[in-house]
Amino acid sequence: MISPYSLTIPGGVQNQILGLARALRRLGIDVRVLGPCDGPPPDTGVTPLGNSLPTATNGSIAPLAPDPAAQLRVIRALRDEAFDVLHVHEPLAPGPTITAIVLKQAPIVATYHRAGGSSAYHYLSPLVRWVAGRVEINVAVSADAERTAREALGGHYEVLFNGVELERFTGSSERATAPTILFMGRHEERKGLGVLLAAMRDLPAEVRLWVGGDGPETARLRGSVAGDPRIEWLGRVTDAQKIDLLQRASVFCAPSLGGESFGVVLLEAMAAGTAVVAADLVGYRGVTRAGLDALLTPPGDPIALAGALRVALYDGTNAARVASGLERAADFSMARLAECYVERYERAGRTAPVAPIARPPDRAWWIRKAR
C-alpha cells in the first residue's frame, strides 16, 4: 500500500491507509505500507521513503515527496519485495504513487480521495490519463470523488466508503463538565474555522471551544479572538489525543467551506458518541443523514452555525441524534471496508500479466495545450 503523503503528519488519507492496513492484517493479509515519513515510522509494517516537502494542492498544503531520492526508494522496495498487488492512494499525486504506477510491478488497485477540480488534471490531461490507464481497479471514496476522477480521466470507478476503526472510539473518557465544542483540522480558509469563531460570539458565555491543529491562518485567527478565555488553542494533537478529545467534547463541529470528498472525522465523532454539527456539503451529506445523525448548516453562515450549535448543546432531543450517529458509524466500519478491498485485490490479481513500462504520450501534446 502506497501513500503520497507523509505518514507522520496527521491527515485523513494517511489515517485511512494506516487503519486499513491494520484491519487487513487482522484478516491475515500481509501488508507493507510505503510512504514519506518526517520522523520514525508511525506504525509497524511501514517503509519510510524519506522526508516530505510541503506542496500547495486543492486549497491546502500537502506533505508530498516528489524528490528523486524518494522515487529510488520506491523502485527498490517494489523490485525487492515482489508484491502480489499494489494499492495506491491518490494515484496522481506527485511522487511515490505515480512512480509505482509507471513502474507497474504488480496489478494495481487505486483509491481516489480528492474532490474538486485540479489545474494539473486539466493541463496534464493526456499524461495523467495514460498513467490512470495502467490501473486494473479504480476506487473512489465518495460520489463526489468519483465524479472528479471520471470527469478528469474518464474510465470506470467503484465507490467505496472510508472506514472507521470503531473499537478505538469506545473508550471511557469523561465528558467535559461545561458545554464544549471541538474543532479539528488545518487552519486554512476552506476548513471554515473563521466561521466557527464568528459563531462563538452568539453563544452563551459558559460554552467552551477547543481548537485542534494549526496552519497558515493560525496567527490571524488567534488574533481575531484575542482575549476570549472560552477558546483554548491546542495545536497539533496525536491520534490518541484526538480520540480522547472527541470522547470528552459535547459537540464536534466541522464548518468547512468546500473541498471535502468524505467526512470521516464526522464518523469518528459519531463513533465516540459525540453530537455533530457540520457544513452542508456533498461530502458530508454522504456520511450523515441531516437531522437524524447530525445538524447541517449552510457553509460560511456563522448565524446558522451558532443556531445549530445551540440546539446540539442544549436541546433535549440531542440524545436521539447521538444514538442514530452511533448506528450510522457502524455502517462504515474499517473491518467491513477491509473485506471489500480483499475482494478487489483478488480480482485485480486475476487480471492479465503485468505489462512492461509503456512509452508515455509524446510531449507535443503539451505544446499544443499551451497554445
Secondary structure, DSSP 8 states (H G I E B T S, - for coil): -B-SB-TTS--HHHHHHHHHHHHHHHTT----EEE--SSS-SSTTEEE----EEEEETTEEEEE--SHHHHHHHHHHHHHH--S-EEEESTTSTTHHHHHHHH--S-EEEEE---S--HHHHHTHHHHHHHHTT-SEEEESSHHHHHHHHHHH-S--EE----B-GGGG-------SS-EEEEES--SGGGTHHHHHHHHTTS-TT-EEEEE---TTHHHHHHHTTT-TTEEEEES--HHHHHHHHHH-SEEEE---S--S--HHHHHHHHTT-EEEEE--HHHHTT--BTTTBEEE-TT-HHHHHHHHHHHHH-TTHHHHHHHHHHHHHTTBHHHHHHHHHHHHHHHHTSS----------THHHHHHH-
